[in-house]
Amino acid sequence: MRVPACIFVMASLLLGQDPSKLTPEARSFIEVHFLAAKRAEADSDFAEAIDEYREILKKYPKLVPAVYQNLGLVYYLARKYEAAIETFREGIQLDPSMVGARLFLGTAYLDTEQPDKALPHLEYAQKQKPTTESTTALGLAYSALRQYDKAAQYFKFGLDSSEQKDKQLYFIGDSYLKSSERVANILAEKNPDSKYDHLLAAKILESQDRYQMAAREYLEAGKKDPFNAAIFSPLARMLAVLGLDKPSELALARYRQLMVVDQRATLDASKLPKGQTADVGPKIDYEGDLKALPPVDARNLPPLPMLNSDVNAELRKRLSSDRTAKWKAGTDNLLHARWPEGIAALEGIPPADWLRDYLIATAYLWRDEYHKAEETLGRQALKSQTSPSVQMLVWEVNQQLSFLHFNRLLDEFPQSARAHFLKGRTLDAQGNKDAEAEYQAAIAADPAQSEARIALADFYLSNSKYREALAECQKALEVNNYFSPAKIRIGRIYIQLRDPQKGMPYVQSVLKTDPDDAQARADLARGFELLGEVDKAIAEYQRALALDPSLNRIHYVLGRIYRKEGKAELADNEFRVFAQNEARERAKHLTNAKQLQENQADKSGRASH
């Protein structure tokens, strides 16, 4: 006769218990209700299973801690997350070593958007019994805490053993993407209008197929770093795509002048996107700007022209004091694309020098060995460097690692929900209306994928389809009623439709989870304003500004409120701050425009002579 699996589960449940506590009566009682609970679970009758487990705990609340683990799991499967959390916690108090309870307690905290509480339980489960589930949950926890580097490593740990490799590949790619975005934001914020800022923007715009804007940014980067050959090759490509053949030839010629080892570099027109048109008019004189760049002196070329001027300045210092000839050997080999030889020579240099590891990581990047580049970036001397050059390299390596895993997802699982979502997101970033169909395909493949529903809702909102957006957000909440991205959109939509009583509870729920969400504070303030609760509106607007001073529009709104309240002095002050901030932004644009006009005037003057 075949013994049911639940009997073995029951036996393991009772193993290790103090025999003196397990009287025949207790054992019989527990077995009857435990088996009834398991039968109910098998039939997906969670309510009945909950009742049976609770009967055991009502009579013997401390005798078998593992019953709390089972009951908590049923609550979790029934999406009663708060009850699951409380039940797991009670069981862990009796027996902290229950790995399953710790794992699912951590997962329940994640589902209720409490990653800080989830982390210690997930780390315990991973240490005691590492599984695909524990590594994935840890990755999600670190991602929610914005520790994307750690998240990517845990997702990679679980990739080979996962039965849902499409999701793991997406999680890995998304972690690297978010990490690169954070680096890019910091880099641009700390180095505005710099060669790094413009080059970063150019690469991002090119990846989005925004060739016109990318060409402009490459040109600005080239003006600020005219001896960086890595700028002029993509600039030549962008200009060729836009049909600007003469400027493209000039950019390519400058690349060849800088890269004397690549004199035969050409553009393959058959591999360029078709049908792109430049809309330059008098705005940008690409040809004139390229001709106005400092001439290339073949006698004093940068040691490695494919790197920026700051790195080459540092490299020149090393070469001038190079007694071992290892710097020279490494540089020459990299210049001639002899990557293994170059890396080997550089590895012979003492590891205390960050530039050594920077060049090694760059060589691995150029060889498309992105994981080795990532490993090199983790070396201590380089990891402690925060210079823009190093951060730019970190951004690029993370970008390539993101593309690597996303491309694998698209190649190996093209019809998966994650693949459709990724394609939709890419098309959306390009302003392509086909994004809607991809989002819908993602939802059809996995109706529980809330990210795709939110992306589709945003797509609808951008086209003023409020009813459709609301429907998608509400469906996302049906899967998980704690999902903040759905709540904030529902709240914002109702407030925009001047129905604050419906919208504000959603916004307030989000703020309980994240009190520092400045935009949610502004939404809440608008709700109070519509209800006529002026003091509360003012307080929330001020909190939003304190959290994010860039929300300049709030100054205007506050000025309007104060004026309506008869507080002229306060109103005038807010209007003045608003006007000053606006003037500052306009001045930036005017300065850039004036500089452009002066450059064009200089070129015209030179031409007339």
Beta strands, then each sheet from edge to edge (+ up, - down):
end
